[in-house]
């Protein structure tokens, strides 16, 4: 699912390769904590606007990770 989301959503902030690598390492070793309240966010048009680094890390780690998801988040919310 993470790979599909990345392929179909290209309007997100810049990717941080270091962050992705660190997240993937933690996911693969079981040190990732998904229960933080931080969500994967989609705007009113279904575009991924927050969570691309985490999605890339899931693909890199090749593990299943659960996330809370928020839909219909106003795009301008990402400016703060």
C-alpha positions in Angstrom: 0.0 0.0 0.0 2.9 2.4 0.8 4.4 1.9 -2.6 1.1 2.5 -4.3 0.5 5.7 -2.3 3.9 7.0 -3.3 3.4 6.1 -7.0 0.0 7.9 -7.0 0.8 10.9 -4.9 3.6 13.1 -6.1 2.6 16.5 -4.5 4.4 16.2 -1.2 7.3 17.9 0.5 10.9 17.1 -0.2 12.0 13.6 0.9 14.9 13.4 3.4 17.0 10.3 2.5 18.6 10.3 5.9 15.3 10.3 7.7 13.9 7.6 5.4 17.0 5.4 6.1 16.7 5.9 9.9 13.0 5.2 9.9 13.5 2.1 7.8 16.2 0.8 10.1 13.9 1.3 13.1 11.0 -0.4 11.4 13.0 -3.3 10.3 14.6 -3.9 13.8 11.2 -3.5 15.6 12.2 -0.2 17.2 9.5 1.8 15.4 6.7 3.2 17.5 3.6 3.9 15.5 1.5 4.8 18.6 2.6 8.4 18.8 -0.6 10.2 17.6 1.2 11.4 14.4 -0.9 10.6 11.4 -0.4 10.0 7.7 -2.4 13.0 6.2 -4.4 13.3 3.0 -5.9 16.6 1.8 -9.5 17.1 0.5 -8.5 15.8 -2.9 -6.9 12.6 -1.6 -3.3 13.8 -2.0 -0.7 12.6 0.5 0.4 15.7 2.2 2.2 14.3 5.3 3.9 11.0 5.6 5.9 10.5 2.5 9.2 9.8 4.4 7.4 7.2 6.5 5.9 5.6 3.4 9.3 5.4 1.7 10.7 3.9 4.9 8.0 1.2 4.9 8.9 0.3 1.3 12.7 0.3 2.1 12.2 -1.8 5.2 9.8 -4.1 3.5 7.7 -4.6 6.6 4.1 -4.0 7.5 3.6 -0.9 9.7 0.3 0.4 11.0 -0.4 4.2 11.0 -3.3 6.4 12.0 -4.6 8.2 9.0 -6.3 11.6 8.7 -8.4 12.5 5.7 -9.7 15.8 4.4 -6.9 17.8 6.1 -6.8 21.3 4.6 -3.7 21.6 2.5 -2.8 24.9 4.2 -2.6 23.0 7.5 0.9 21.8 6.4 2.2 25.4 6.3 2.4 25.4 10.1 
